[in-house]
Every structure is written in C-alpha cells, then in structure tokens.
Amino acid sequence: MAEDSFTVTPWEVSGKIDYDKLRRDFGTGAIDDGMRERMKKICGSLHPMLSRGFFFSQRDLKLVLDDHEAGKGFFLYTGRGPSKAMHIGHLVPLIFTRWLQEKFKADLYIEITDDEKYLFKREYQWEELQAATRDNILDIAAVGFDPERTFIFKDSEYVKNVYPLLLRTSRKITHSTVKAVFGFDESTNIGLSFYPAYQAVPTFFEKRRCLIPCAIDQDPYWRVQRDIAESLGFMKTAAIHSKFLPPLQGVEGKMSSSAGLETSILLTDDEKTVKNKVNKYAFSGGQPTVEEHRKLGGNPDIDVPYQWLSILFEPEDKKLKQIHDDYRAGKLLTGELKAILIERINSFLKEHRERRKKAEKEIDSFMYKGKLAKEMWGRTYY
C-alpha cells in the first residue's frame, strides 16, 4: 500500500487517512470557524467534538441552521448496524447526536440495520443477530436521548410500514448507481444492492430538512439520497461528519472489534480489562526511557491516550491543554498519561452501565410507546 493510499467505504476503513483529501474526494464542505461561531451563538456553547475539529465535514449545514433560525426546524437521523460487541467508538457519533437533540429540541430517528448486517456478515445467523440487536438497542438508549422525541426502529420490523415508500425510493436508484458509489460487483448479493434504498427512507420521515450526524464513511449513502430526494418531493439531506476514533494500537484505520477485541474498549469491559488493554496496547508518543522522555518530551499528536482524551474523555479545554503541554515538555510520563485515560474510561463505562439499567425500563418508549414512536407506528407511506 502506498504511503498516501487509504480506503474509506461504509464497510472498510484502512490506511493512513488524509481527511482533507477525503473531504475533497467526497465533495463535502469544511466546518470552518464562521460556522462554528454561528453554532455557538445558537447553542450557547460548542460540544468539544465540534470545537476541536473531530466533526470536520458537512453537507448543507448552513441550510439547517437557516431553517432553525427561520422557525422551520429540522430533524435528526442516525443509525447502527448491530453487532455482538459494541465498543466505545460506536458511541462517539451517538453522543454528539444527543447533544444536537438537546440543543435544538429535535426529533430523532435511529435506524437499526439488522437487514444490512445480515446481508453483509455471512457468518451471522438471523437468531443470534436479533439477540445482538436488542443488546445494542439498550446501549443506544443508555446514551441519554429524549424518549418522547426519539424513535428507535429495526428495519426488519418497521418495513411493513414503509414498504410503499421504500419501493418508490428503490425505483429511483439504478444498479449502475450503487455499483459506482459502493463498488458492488457481480458477486455482490442482490440484498446489498437493494439496501441503500432503505437507508435513504428515514430521511423522508418528515417534510423538513434532515440532518445526519455520522462518521464520514457513511457519506456515500447520502450522496445517493441527494440525487433522488427532490424527485420524490423531499429535501436533500444534510450531514455533519466525524473523523474516526483511532484504535488503541494506533495503526491506520479506525477502531473495530473485528480487528481484535484486545485493541478495542468494549462497553462490557471491567476495570481490570480496561487497565490491561490501555497499558499493553495503547500506542504511545513517549520516549523509550524515562530519562529521554524527561529530556525530549512526548508527542501528543501521535499518542493514542491523548487523542482519546481530546475526542471524548476530557471536556475542559484548560485541563486538556495542561495535559498536552506537560506531556510535550516531559513533565507527564507515558504511564501517567495512560493512568489518566484508564480512570476516565472506567468512570465513563460505570456511568454507562448505570444508564443501561435504566434503559431496560425505557426501551419500549423509544421503540413503541413514546410520543414519537406511537406516531410513527400509526403511519403508513404511499
């Protein structure tokens, strides 16, 4: 693989990613200082993922803010392909989505793509996938969304309501389009060729503009939606894209449980497991010895514990800068930096598990009984 070569698709992320090049290749806009200042004025503050540039790319975010300020509003849509083991990286876009929902009081639709996961992951049996799906939904609900404004639905279950709209959508998308956008070939099963139509359907749940917070590898779906939306009488979807949470070992790509459970922090990991994983696998920007580190300092730009703190685990800018400066100056050792991260992760996971217990009682509100959920189950689409 060439040094500047990388791959980013909805199913594969590999190589050393040049995010500026990726944004240009995908044809998305940057989130510049002016746009961040506008969001800060509207929201009162910025989420650290936004102020620090982790969410870096967008499509039509200006139009979303225009609609909000004009009183038209907008709605949010995101999703999850269920798997047997969710890790911290899976929660990153969901945490940001929760912030958007809180700040804008927006309806939120969360699509659980059990159909796509079954079609793509040949090793999954339907029954075990459904068990994993319910487990994943509990973890999603535990993020803290508003149960009255949030509708979590499984594709395989809600399809009976949206099938007419799904057919209208699929009739607009040609096989040549999905081949070009997703790289499908003659060996791709026809279910995967059909699936992008369903991915687009929730963007048509309201006549207002849709905003999708997601990692940038999901953007190809929205390019397809934007090609067909207006011909169906709906708006082109907007999107706000994040970078990828790096894996512990600091190699190219993104965190993935399929790449090895030992290099991902799972939501079920206990304190001892977290400590062992971080100490053993987290890539360091420090020097080989304490003496050299004290003299030369560390490099936070390549240090995974520092990167994780900056993305998710240290919300206060002053504290993060102090950690950055002390590490670069050699005052803070690699082991000490890892210890900070270990404490933050374990605190985060403890709080998540407590919220998950609460979510067990709320899951029906998100899926069936909450205000938005009941409204959605009463709908049919033609």
Secondary structure, DSSP 8 states (H G I E B T S, - for coil): --TT-EEE-SS-EEE---HHHHHHHHT-EE--HHHHHHHHHHHSS--HHHHTTSEEEEESHHHHHHHHHTT--EEEEEEE---S--BHHHHHHHHHHHHHHHHHT--EEEEE-HHHHHHH-TT--HHHHHHHHHHHHHHHHTT---TTTEEEEEHHHHHHHHHHHHHHHHTT--HHHHHHHH---TTS-HHHHHHHHHHHGGGGSSSSEEEEEEEGGGHHHHHHHHHHTGGGT----EEEEE-----TT--SS---GGG-GGGS-BTT--HHHHHHHHHHH----S-SSHHHHHHH---TTT-HHHHHIIIII---HHHHHHHHHHHHHTSS-HHHHHHHHHHHHHHHHHHHHHHHHHHHHHHHIIIIISHHHHHHHT----
